[in-house]
Amino acid sequence: MRTFSATYDVIIVGAGPAGIFAALELARGAGLRVLLIEKGDDIEARVQRAQSQARRDPETLLTGWGGAGAFSDGKLTMSPEVGGQLAEILCREEVEGLLAEVDQTYLQFGAPDELYGGDEEAIADLSRRAALADLHLVPTRIRHLGTDRSPSVLKEMRRALEGKVQIRTFTEARDILAEEGRVLGLETSAGETLGAPFLIVAPGRVGNQWLSAQSERLGLARVDNPVDVGVRVEVPAPVMEEICRIAYESKLVFYSKSFDDRVRTFCMCPNGEVVMEQNDGVMTVNGHSYATRKTENTNFSLLVSTAFTEPFREPIAYGRYLASLANLLGGGVLVQRLGDLRTGRRSTSERIQRGLVQPTLPEATPGDLSFVLPYRHLAGILEMLEAMDKLAPGVASRHTLLYGVEVKFYSARPRLSECLETEVANLFAIGDGAGVTRGLVQASASGLIAAREIRARLGR
């Protein structure tokens, strides 16, 4: 019989929004012994480290209390169609109810009252104009925390769990323990064995490779999601000002004429800045917006979705390869003017300095993205920029900056039930790292789904 260093009723792996909301739900009432482990810093240490650095450390942006998106930028998108696949697992009405509940919880912990996308007349007009440009606008309501305001919300959530949930940071899960189709607990990287009849894994995007490896080790069936690869676009803020005023973050979808690939905007950051992220040694690019600090630029990503078929089954490895290629050529993130890309020449520091758009990520290396991204991806991105230019003139300017590579690592997920349980009994997989969500609100909702199922089974 296996012995454990310590035992609990429930163990949660990962303190991103999915893990935090699962913990908040399990903490309701009394009597449950719940452990939440996180491989990174606690929230106070993360904030202090961020404040002590001129620019945020790309190695620590993805881990720690709050995860990646909740700690940085913090966009709350209230739509079943955006930010995950929960609407494919549950009925739409149930998902809408969960999203509304999640929104109220964020408000309770200090999220701002201001809500974008609520002017139906303005959204309808924007949608009509987008259609004329061969673009589809996905209407959604958005609440924006801001990179400078998100930590205070996360601190309040952390405070609400004091004395109710045991929290251990700098504790990394190594292996999920299971026997005869039922979960037993987990082993940490330090060699501890922690027992629990219920285990919730919420590893975030940075932990997707770990979860994929664990799924393979446990013999779980997996579903491959499309891999999203593209660039981050930076333009003068006035170019996107009207769209951002109406919708804050416009969810635009385009199907390329060359290959009929789905290209979409993602993570729009009005008056924001471009940042680097490091994911297991690979440097990628992302964007932030602040509630109080503004730049003269707006940035957003353009992502091309590709669904691979047999025999290829490694979409995450494909995305990592492209990002690694950019790192090889530029020592990190590459940046190129759109005009230089069109004329087939690499950008230089001198050309960028002469441009109308000054980069908010000065560490990016001027280069040539055509050496990195496949023609199919570049064709789709260039076509969408031309389409967006009809909606927001100036997007396809020769001065527009393109940073690469941006990759979203949520490409594989274990096969899950309606309550997000895996094929191993009492093992639940939630959040972005499980491939079931792609944003803060649906990730948070997935934590509620798993935790409520556990409470029901325990009779709480």
Secondary structure, 3 states (H helix, E strand, C coil): CCCCCEECCEEEECCCHHHHHHHHHHCCCCCCCEEEEECCCCHHHHHHHHHCCCCCCCCCCCCCCCCCCCCCCCEEEECCCCCECHHHHCCHHHHHHHHHHHHHHHHHCCCCCCCECCCHHHHHHHHHHHHHCCCEEECCEEEECCCCCHHHHHHHHHHHCCCCCEEEECCCEEEEEEECCEEEEEEECCCCEEECCEEEECCCHHHHHHHHHHHHHHCCCEEECCEEEEEEEEEEHHHHHHHHHHHCCCEEEEECCCCCCEEEEEEEECCCEEEEEEECCEEEEEEECCCCCCCCEEEEEEEEEECCCCCCCCHHHHHHHHHHHHHHHHCCCEEEEHHHHHHCCCCCHHHHHHCCCCCCCCCCEECCHHHCCCHHHHHHHHHHHHHHHHHCCCCCCCCCEEEEEEEECCCEEECCCCCCECCCECEEECCHHHCCECCHHHHHHHHHHHHHHHHHHHCC
